[in-house]
Amino acid sequence: MTGEKDLSILLQSMKPELNEGEYVFCTVEKLPELEMKDIVCFFKEKEGVTLIIRREMADQLHLSYGFIASWITLKIHSSLEAVGLTAAFSKALTSKNISCNVVAGYFHDHIFVSANDADAAMKELDRLSEQGC
């Protein structure tokens, strides 16, 4: 099961879904005492570990953050080899002055936008999906 590669199909079938809650990006030198269920994503960089977690969890752990995000999942199973999907939705969001941070999982692409921009981002992604390629 490798996922969809055709850009037209990806755009028409992306079905953006806004996940509930607020999420933050934190950096730590080592992973705090967290269960995997509490971590949306972590990425090890030379400078430290980036965590994406719920805002409430970061507050409980007294972790610092600046960017408060909403998390949008594109429900289409996109191939990791697909070309153009990230560029297409990034360009669409840029046209509305919406910053996005993207994480590609094995099955789906995940877009983190400012919590203040979530509704506008969803409208723009729905418009892009209706318009297609």
N, C-alpha and C positions, 0 to 999 in steps of 0.2 A: 504494500500500500504506500505509494510514493507521493500522492497528492497531485493536484491540478497544476499544469504549467501554462495553459492557454490564457493569455492576459484578458481577452474578452470575456471568457467564462469566469475567470477570477473576479473581475470587476462586477459583472452582472449578478454573481452569486455570493458576494462577500458577506452579506447579512451582518452588518456591524451590530454588536450587542454591548450595551453599557453595563458593566459590572457594578454592583452596589458598593458603596463606600468610598473612602478617600485613601490614597496610597502615597507613600513617600519613598524617596531614594536616600539611603543612608550609607555611610562608609565606616567600616570598622577594620581594625587590624586582625582580629580573629572573630569567629562566629560566636555571638552571645548564646546563652542557653535558650535556644528556640527549638520547637518541634518543626519538622518539615511542613506540616500543615499550616504553620504560621508564616511561612516564607513563600512569597509569590515567585521570586527569582533571586538568585545570587550569582555574581560573576567575580571571579578572582582576577584582580589586576596587580601589577607590580607594586602599586602604592597602597593597596589594601583590598578589602572585599566590599563590593557594592551589594547592598541588600535592597530589594523592593518588598516592602511590607505595608500592612495597614497602618494608617496614621496612629490609631489607638495603641497598637503594639509598640511603635517607636516611642510614644509618650510614656508608656509603662516602663520601658527599658531606659528611659532618659537619653535616647539617641537624638542627635541633632539632625535637622533637615531644613531645607529651604523651600523646595518645590513640592506643592501639594497637588497631586494628580488624580484624575479620573482614569479608569482603565477600560479601554474599549477592545473587545475581541472580535476579529473578523472570523465568522463561523465557517467559512469555506476551508476545506483541507488543502492548503497551498503547498506545493512542492518547495523544498529548500532550494531547488534549482530554477524556480520560476523567475522570469526576467520582467521587470517593469512594474510590478504591483506596488512595491514600496515607493518608487518614484511617482507613480500616479496618485496615490493618496496623499503623499507628502506635498506634491505640487498643489493638489486641491485644497489642502489645509493651509498651505502657505498663502494661497490667494485670499484667504480669510484672516490672515495674520495670526494663525494658530500654530504654535510650536508643538512638535510631536517627538516623542522618544519611542523607538520601536524595539520590540523584542520578538524574535522569530522563534517559536517553539516548533517541535516536530510536526504538529498538526495545524497550528494556527499562527497568524500574526497578531501581535498584541500592541496596541498603541496607547501610550500614556500622554494625556494632554492636561493642561492646567485645569483644575476642578472648575474654575470660572468659565472655561471654554467648552465644557463637555456638551452642552446642548447644541451649541453652534457647530461643533465638530461632528456630532451625530447627524445633524441636518445636511452638512456638506458631504459626508460619507454616503448618506442615503441618496443624495442628488447624484453623486458620482456613480453609484451603483445603478440607478435608474437610467442614467445617460449611457453607461457602458463605456467601451473603449473609444 
